[in-house]
């Protein structure tokens, strides 16, 4: 099944975000071997050159590393992964708060809605 990519933003950047999300969520664990460029390109239905560009960006960030004999591996640096996870969470929170404020909610109302939603999730 093809990945859900949109045409509004560069495809390679969306692939970087998708793989980052897979790593921070535990789909790929620290030290795991990633599928090859061609395998992931086929899975995402993108050109292998686009996938290679995304991998190069992930490698530049240190999230993955290339080993000559084994391919590309997820970093074993847990602190880096946690830092990226926190940054991604903060981005999502910022988007959420901006949308809620556009709806006319104040900060205390947003907090109240979040608390209510959490209580409903627990029941």
Secondary structure by P-SEA (a helix, b strand, c coil): ccccccccccaaaaaaaaaaaaaaacccccccccccaaaaaaaacccaaaaaaaaaaaaaaccbbbbcccccccccaaaaaaaaaaaaaaaaaaaaaaaaaaacccaaaaaaaaaaaaaaaac
